């Protein structure tokens, strides 16, 4: 039995979001609450994959208020053939004004 090799597909891009992005809430801190605050970025691939790819995120920049610790998390979730969501979160009194990240998707 012969099977055809499926070539790898690789897509990538750079994303920047912050206080000028509609819905941004990470610049407002509630020191009395340790609960996490999050902002979700929907990323759509230029062309879909045959199956959900592996997605790698890399934090490339951020602007955080210098008076508090820089608490920041960037994670990929809900990965599908056509895209994924990036969840940017912070907590405690940290105020985040902007975040930049690169993503890399590898699949068939």
C-alpha positions as CSV (number, residue, x, y, z in Angstrom):
1,X,0.0,0.0,0.0
2,X,1.4,3.4,-1.0
3,X,0.4,6.6,0.7
4,X,1.1,10.1,-0.6
5,X,3.2,12.3,1.5
6,X,1.4,15.4,2.7
7,X,3.6,18.5,2.7
8,X,3.9,20.6,5.8
9,X,2.1,24.0,5.8
10,X,3.6,26.8,7.9
11,X,1.9,30.2,8.5
12,X,3.1,33.0,10.8
13,X,2.4,36.6,11.6
14,X,3.0,39.4,14.1
15,X,0.1,40.9,16.2
16,X,0.0,44.0,18.3
17,X,-2.9,45.1,20.6
18,X,-3.3,47.6,23.4
19,X,-5.2,50.5,24.8
20,X,-6.3,51.7,21.3
21,X,-7.8,48.2,20.6
22,X,-11.6,48.0,21.1
23,X,-12.5,46.2,24.3
24,X,-9.0,46.4,25.9
25,X,-9.4,46.1,29.7
26,X,-5.9,45.2,30.9
27,X,-4.9,48.8,31.7
28,X,-7.3,49.0,34.6
29,X,-6.2,47.4,37.8
30,X,-8.2,46.4,40.8
31,X,-5.7,46.1,43.6
32,X,-8.2,44.7,46.1
33,X,-8.8,41.8,43.7
34,X,-6.3,39.1,42.7
35,X,-8.6,37.8,39.9
36,X,-7.1,37.6,36.5
37,X,-8.2,40.0,33.7
38,X,-8.0,38.9,30.2
39,X,-8.3,40.1,26.6
40,X,-8.9,37.6,23.7
41,X,-7.5,38.1,20.2
42,X,-9.1,36.1,17.4
43,X,-6.5,35.1,14.8
44,X,-7.7,33.8,11.4
45,X,-5.3,31.9,9.1
46,X,-4.9,33.3,5.5
47,X,-5.8,29.8,4.3
48,X,-7.1,26.9,6.4
49,X,-5.2,23.8,7.4
50,X,-6.5,20.2,6.8
51,X,-6.6,19.6,10.5
52,X,-5.9,21.8,13.6
53,X,-2.2,22.8,13.5
54,X,0.3,23.1,16.3
55,X,0.4,26.8,17.3
56,X,3.4,28.4,19.0
57,X,3.3,31.9,20.5
58,X,6.2,34.2,21.3
59,X,5.9,37.3,23.3
60,X,7.9,40.0,21.5
61,X,7.0,43.2,23.4
62,X,4.8,44.7,26.1
63,X,4.2,48.0,27.8
64,X,3.4,47.6,31.5
65,X,3.1,50.3,34.3
66,X,6.5,50.5,36.0
67,X,5.0,50.9,39.5
68,X,3.9,47.3,39.7
69,X,5.3,43.9,38.8
70,X,5.0,42.8,35.2
71,X,2.5,40.0,35.4
72,X,1.6,38.7,31.9
73,X,0.5,35.5,30.3
74,X,-0.1,34.7,26.6
75,X,-1.7,31.4,25.6
76,X,-3.3,29.9,22.5
77,X,-6.7,28.2,22.8
78,X,-9.6,26.9,20.7
79,X,-7.2,26.0,17.8
80,X,-9.1,25.0,14.7
81,X,-8.3,24.5,11.0
82,X,-9.1,28.1,10.3
83,X,-7.7,30.0,13.3
84,X,-7.3,30.2,17.1
85,X,-7.7,32.6,20.0
86,X,-4.9,34.2,21.9
87,X,-5.7,34.9,25.6
88,X,-3.6,37.7,27.1
89,X,-4.0,37.9,30.8
90,X,-2.7,39.7,33.8
91,X,-3.7,39.9,37.5
92,X,-3.3,41.8,40.8
93,X,-2.4,45.5,40.3
94,X,-0.5,45.1,37.1
95,X,-1.6,47.5,34.3
96,X,-0.8,46.4,30.8
97,X,-1.0,49.1,28.0
98,X,0.1,47.0,25.1
99,X,1.3,43.5,24.0
100,X,3.0,42.3,20.9
101,X,3.4,38.6,20.0
102,X,4.4,36.5,17.0
103,X,2.6,33.2,16.2
104,X,3.7,30.2,14.2
105,X,1.2,27.5,13.0
106,X,2.5,24.2,11.6
107,X,0.3,21.5,10.2
108,X,-0.9,19.8,7.0
